[in-house]
Amino acid sequence: MRIAVDARPLAAPLTGIGRYTNSLLKHLTRTDHEWFLYSDRPLTTAVPSGNNITVRSGSAQGGSPGSLRWAQWEYVKWSKQDAIDTFWSPRHHLPLLLPDHIRKVVTIHDLVWKRYPETMQRKNYWLEKLLMGPSIKKADQVICVSSFTRQEVGRYFPTAAASKCYVIHEGAAQPEKIAELPPGKISSPYLLFVGTLEPRKNLSRLLQAYARKANQLPDLIIVGGQGWGELQLTELVDKLQLADRVKLLGFVSEADLHRLYQKAHCLLMPSLYEGFGLPALEAMQYEVPVLYSKETSLVEVVGEGGIGVDADSIESIANGLVDIEKHSNRTRLSAKAGMQALRFSWNIAAEQTLKVLTG
């Protein structure tokens, strides 16, 4: 088959959807199918090479409007030129003018725009509002990255969920045992946060909770590229008098991220909303327990490998930090985290995804 993929997540520094797309393509492109990777601009992430892989990139300008034009019109032209059998979007939105004879598959990661619109940039909110519903309706099959996300799709788009939603969990690459930490002033033990710095990650409450119990806890390391709308973290850290206890590393390489996972005491994800929560799974591969929000998909992903908290309660997060850091709790949870991580695999995810793509 000839399968086209919306590869725009690989044209920027990799965040959650980019890592999802990249990880699956590493497995999918090893098959005998022909793969066409479409992007509105040149890819910045290295992709597999081979006679069965074609990359097409545009020259979009003007941010979201320019990207939208390429995805909604140019992708359709390319799909016709390349005689595509299946078009897969791993990022919520399909080109809505694709011909009926092309099989259409879309992956839905979350419905933040429905549940927490105030945590999104307005342009992204309106893109989701404009395109997600029609994309789900247009799709022949919908991939949901968790049962939680499938329930969300069923809640807001019940007709689609009843007939064409498939749950395919994300995976994580095999962990690499790396002895040293990344260069810089970092020493173990420490607590770790990983994620784009944006409102739904709940960093303000997390830092306030940490400040209450800092004398009982190791240092806190925060990893993630700047998103939008979040409190200026440096100012908040200074206000809470945590400058000597909290390190803001920004965006780090994949290798450094896994070094940080390996040495962390626990991963902190008290997010307001998560459709899957890939950092939790990546950390658990190293037997790192997770502090997570009980109202998200993380219940499904973490299982017994961590401690759930009320994301709206600073007190609940603070108490959870102390509980998970207790040696006896951390030792018990670490073993369970490692066992839970074994349930997820990119290889299995790719096999299941390919079945959906090929019908």
Buried (B, 14 or more C-beta within 10 A) or exposed (E): BBBBBBBBBBBBEBBBBBBBBBBBBBBBBEBEBBBBBBBBBEBEBEBBEEEBBBBBBBEBEEEEEBBBBBBBEBBBEBBEEBEBBBBBBBBBBBBBEBEEEBBBBBBBBBBBBBBBBEBBBEEBBBBBEEBBBEBBEBBBBBBBBBEBBBBBBBEBBEEBBEEBBBBBBBBBBEBEEBEEBBEEEBEEEBBBBBBBBBBBBBBBBBBBBBBBBBEEBBBBBBBBBEBBEBBEBEEBBEBBEBEEBBBBBEBBEEEBBBBBBBBBBBBBBBBBBBBBBBBBBBBBBBBBBBBBBBBBBBBBBBBEBBBBBBBEBBEBBBBBBBBBBEEEBBEEBBEBBBBBBEEBBBEBBBBBBBEBBBE
